[in-house]
Amino acid sequence: MIKLVSIIIPVFNEVDAIEKLVENTQNLRNLGLNFEYEIIIVDDGSTDGTGATLKEIQLTNQNLHVVSLARNYGQSTALQAGFDYCSGDVLITMDGDLQNDPADIPKIIDILKDNNEIDLVAGWRKDRQDSTLNRKLPSMFANYLISYTTGIKLRDYGCSLKGYRRELVSKFRLYGEMHRFIPAIAAEVGAKIIEIPVKHHPRITGKSKYGIDRTLRVILDLIWIQFSRRYMHRPIHAFGGIGLTMLSAGLLIFLWLFFEKIIFGSEIGTRPLLTLGLLLTLLGTQLLAVGLLGELLIRIYHEPSGRKQYQIKLKK
């Protein structure tokens, strides 16, 4: 049963948009929202007067709560702060640049209200109003790459407009720039996810915080996501396999060189093959050691504090 809806909006240097943003979200009653709701705006270390403007607006909006971070931590941390400070049974996240449309929020909440099997409703900016070269093309590539790598097929991983059940967000925490991978993270704890088309408006204030370099960061984050999904609880399998292969190859090279030296009397001291064998042996030994240390660390992480190495499936 939904008693309270929390609308979480991280903002950074959006002073020109903030008044309109609050006005739009406060109009949700007229847009068909029939539940009590709170608005959590997380000021992610803005330096353009966004924080001061929010304090003024807060005085006349009782259901508006402002969380001001000490510095700019990034969108993932700002979202996590919103998750930590909100009180709702259903959580809605959206951008603070006026490109998401609050009119889509009642539709998302109705899906979660009417279907207990759904845990996360993800928005899909079907008619996206952004630059093709700087935003659409990198986003298309990133969406394909994330969907292919994680196996969670979505058209628009980057859309901030999403709806969550509180039980779901309590199962994970966001670090770094993991916000774009929330559906993949949610799937790991058994969440049922659907994607629906949502409206998207052109940006009329401020400037985008993303560029084409975002694609490179997506690739780096994907490496971590895949490692954490497959090897977090068995790091020896990640490092040990490669290490054992290198070590074996290095030892075989040494064995061959030993055979040549003893049987044929060949000079091996200056041969590049000796250097390669030494390099492979050292790297293989180091990777095996890293895997063993990883196994020790994962046990140290879980056992003293009683953390479980598994998640119980979400209750329906």
C-alpha positions in Angstrom: 0.0 0.0 0.0 1.3 3.4 -1.0 1.1 6.0 1.8 3.8 8.5 0.7 5.6 9.2 -2.5 9.1 10.7 -2.5 10.2 12.6 -5.5 14.0 12.8 -5.5 15.8 15.4 -7.6 19.6 15.9 -7.6 20.6 19.3 -8.9 23.9 21.0 -9.7 24.2 24.6 -10.8 20.5 24.9 -11.9 19.7 28.3 -10.4 17.7 29.3 -13.5 15.6 26.2 -13.5 15.0 25.6 -9.8 11.9 27.8 -9.3 10.1 26.4 -12.4 11.1 22.9 -11.3 9.5 23.3 -7.8 6.4 24.9 -9.4 6.0 21.9 -11.8 6.4 19.3 -9.1 4.0 21.1 -6.8 1.4 20.9 -9.6 1.2 17.1 -9.3 -2.2 17.2 -7.7 -3.6 18.8 -10.9 -1.7 16.2 -13.0 -3.6 13.3 -11.3 -1.4 12.3 -8.4 -3.7 11.0 -5.6 -1.1 10.3 -2.9 0.7 12.4 -0.3 4.1 13.3 -1.6 7.3 14.9 -0.6 10.0 16.6 -2.8 13.6 15.9 -1.9 16.0 18.2 -3.8 19.6 17.3 -3.3 21.9 20.2 -4.0 25.1 18.6 -5.1 27.5 21.3 -4.1 26.2 24.0 -6.5 28.2 27.2 -6.8 25.8 29.4 -8.8 23.3 30.4 -6.1 21.1 27.3 -6.4 21.4 26.5 -2.7 20.3 30.0 -1.6 17.4 30.0 -4.0 16.3 26.6 -2.6 16.3 27.9 0.9 14.0 30.8 0.0 11.6 28.5 -1.9 11.6 26.0 1.0 10.1 28.6 3.3 6.8 28.6 1.3 6.7 24.9 0.4 6.1 22.6 3.4 6.6 19.3 1.6 9.9 20.5 0.0 13.0 19.2 1.8 16.5 20.3 0.7 19.6 18.2 1.3 22.7 20.3 0.7 25.9 18.3 0.1 29.2 19.8 1.3 30.7 19.6 -2.2 30.0 18.3 -5.7 30.1 14.5 -5.3 28.3 13.5 -8.6 24.9 12.3 -9.5 25.1 8.8 -8.0 26.1 10.1 -4.5 23.4 12.8 -4.7 20.8 10.1 -5.6 22.0 8.0 -2.7 21.6 10.9 -0.3 18.0 11.3 -1.6 17.4 7.6 -1.0 18.8 8.0 2.5 16.8 11.0 3.5 13.4 10.3 1.9 10.5 8.6 3.7 8.3 7.4 0.9 7.0 3.9 0.1 7.5 4.7 -3.6 10.5 6.7 -4.9 10.6 8.7 -8.1 13.8 10.1 -9.4 14.1 12.8 -12.1 16.5 15.4 -13.4 16.5 19.0 -12.3 17.0 20.6 -15.7 13.3 20.7 -16.7 13.8 18.1 -19.4 11.8 15.4 -17.6 8.1 16.0 -17.4 6.4 15.7 -14.0 3.2 14.7 -15.8 4.7 11.2 -16.3 5.0 10.7 -12.5 1.3 9.7 -11.9 1.6 7.2 -14.7 4.7 5.6 -13.1 3.1 5.4 -9.7 -0.1 3.9 -11.1 1.9 1.0 -12.6 3.6 0.3 -9.3 0.2 0.6 -7.5 -1.6 -1.7 -9.8 1.1 -4.3 -10.4 2.8 -5.7 -7.3 5.2 -7.7 -9.5 6.9 -4.6 -10.8 9.7 -3.2 -8.7 11.2 -0.6 -11.0 9.7 1.5 -13.8 12.3 3.0 -16.1 11.6 5.9 -18.4 12.4 5.8 -22.1 12.9 9.2 -23.8 11.4 8.0 -27.0 11.4 11.4 -28.6 14.6 12.7 -27.1 15.2 16.5 -27.4 19.0 16.6 -27.4 21.9 17.1 -29.7 22.4 14.1 -32.0 26.2 14.3 -32.1 27.0 15.1 -28.4 24.2 13.3 -26.7 22.1 10.9 -28.8 24.8 9.0 -30.6 27.0 8.4 -27.5 23.9 7.5 -25.5 22.8 5.0 -28.2 26.2 3.3 -28.1 26.2 3.3 -24.3 22.7 1.8 -24.1 23.6 -1.0 -26.5 26.9 -1.7 -24.7 25.3 -1.8 -21.3 22.3 -3.9 -22.5 24.7 -6.4 -24.3 27.1 -6.7 -21.4 24.6 -6.9 -18.5 21.9 -8.8 -20.3 19.3 -6.3 -19.1 17.8 -5.0 -22.3 16.6 -1.4 -22.0 16.4 1.3 -24.6 17.4 4.2 -22.3 19.7 3.5 -19.4 20.4 7.3 -19.1 16.9 8.5 -18.4 16.7 9.7 -14.8 12.9 9.5 -14.6 12.3 6.2 -12.8 10.0 4.8 -10.1 11.2 2.4 -7.4 9.7 0.5 -4.5 11.5 1.4 -1.2 12.3 -2.2 -0.5 14.3 -2.3 -3.8 16.5 0.7 -3.1 17.3 -0.6 0.4 19.0 -3.6 -1.3 21.9 -1.6 -2.8 24.0 1.5 -2.5 25.3 3.8 -5.2 29.0 4.7 -5.6 31.0 6.5 -8.2 28.8 6.9 -11.3 26.7 3.8 -10.8 23.4 5.6 -11.3 23.3 4.7 -15.0 23.5 1.0 -14.1 20.7 1.0 -11.5 18.5 -1.4 -13.6 21.4 -3.9 -13.9 22.1 -3.6 -10.2 18.4 -4.0 -9.3 18.2 -7.1 -11.5 20.9 -8.7 -9.3 18.5 -8.6 -6.3 15.6 -10.1 -8.3 13.8 -6.9 -9.3 11.2 -7.0 -12.1 11.8 -4.1 -14.4 9.7 -2.5 -17.2 10.4 0.4 -19.4 7.8 2.9 -20.6 7.9 5.9 -23.0 8.1 9.3 -21.2 8.1 12.9 -22.5 11.4 14.8 -22.9 11.7 18.5 -23.3 14.5 20.6 -24.9 17.0 22.1 -22.4 16.1 25.8 -22.0 18.3 26.8 -19.0 21.9 26.1 -18.0 24.1 23.7 -19.9 24.5 19.9 -20.0 27.0 18.3 -17.5 27.7 15.5 -19.9 29.9 15.2 -23.0 31.1 12.6 -25.4 33.8 11.5 -22.9 30.9 9.9 -20.9 31.2 6.9 -23.2 34.7 6.2 -21.9 33.5 6.4 -18.3 30.6 4.0 -19.2 33.1 1.4 -20.4 35.2 1.7 -17.3 32.2 1.4 -15.1 31.0 -1.6 -17.0 34.2 -3.4 -16.2 33.5 -2.9 -12.5 29.9 -3.9 -12.9 30.7 -7.1 -14.6 33.5 -7.9 -12.1 31.2 -7.2 -9.1 28.4 -9.3 -10.6 30.6 -12.3 -11.6 33.6 -12.3 -9.3 32.9 -10.2 -6.2 32.5 -13.4 -4.0 35.1 -15.4 -5.8 38.0 -13.1 -6.9 40.4 -16.1 -7.1 38.5 -17.1 -10.2 39.0 -13.7 -11.9 42.7 -13.4 -11.2 43.6 -17.0 -10.6 42.7 -18.2 -14.1 44.8 -15.6 -15.9 47.6 -16.0 -13.3 47.7 -19.8 -13.6 47.8 -19.6 -17.4 50.7 -17.1 -17.3 52.6 -19.1 -14.7 52.1 -22.3 -16.6 53.3 -20.7 -19.8 56.4 -19.2 -18.1 57.3 -22.6 -16.5 56.9 -24.3 -19.9 59.3 -21.8 -21.4 61.8 -22.4 -18.7 61.5 -26.2 -19.1 62.1 -25.8 -22.9 65.1 -23.6 -22.4 66.5 -26.0 -19.8 66.0 -28.9 -22.3 67.9 -26.9 -25.0 70.7 -26.0 -22.6 71.2 -29.6 -21.3 70.7 -31.6 -24.5 72.0 -29.2 -27.2 74.2 -26.9 -25.1 72.5 -23.8 -26.5 73.3 -20.4 -25.1 70.1 -19.1 -23.5 71.3 -16.2 -21.3 70.6 -13.5 -24.0 67.5 -15.0 -25.6 64.3 -12.9 -25.5 62.4 -16.2 -24.7 64.1 -16.3 -21.3 62.9 -12.7 -20.6 59.4 -13.7 -21.7 59.4 -16.7 -19.5 60.6 -14.7 -16.5 57.9 -12.0 -17.1 55.1 -14.5 -17.4 56.2 -16.4 -14.3 56.4 -13.2 -12.2 53.0 -11.8 -13.5 51.3 -15.2 -13.0 52.6 -15.5 -9.5 51.5 -11.9 -8.7 48.0 -12.4 -10.1 47.5 -15.6 -8.1 48.6 -13.7 -5.0 46.1 -10.9 -5.8 43.3 -13.5 -6.1 44.2 -15.1 -2.8 44.3 -11.6 -1.1 40.9 -10.9 -2.7 39.5 -14.1 -1.1 40.8 -13.1 2.3 39.4 -9.5 1.9 35.9 -10.7 1.0 35.8 -12.9 4.1 37.1 -10.0 6.2 34.4 -7.8 4.7 31.5 -10.2 5.5 32.4 -12.3 8.5 33.3 -9.8 11.3 30.2 -7.6 10.8 27.9 -10.5 9.9 27.2 -9.2 6.4 25.5 -11.8 4.2 27.0 -12.7 0.9 23.5 -13.0 -0.7 20.3 -11.1 -1.1 16.8 -12.4 -0.3 14.4 -12.1 -3.3 12.1 -9.1 -3.0 8.8 -9.9 -1.4 5.7 -9.5 -3.5 
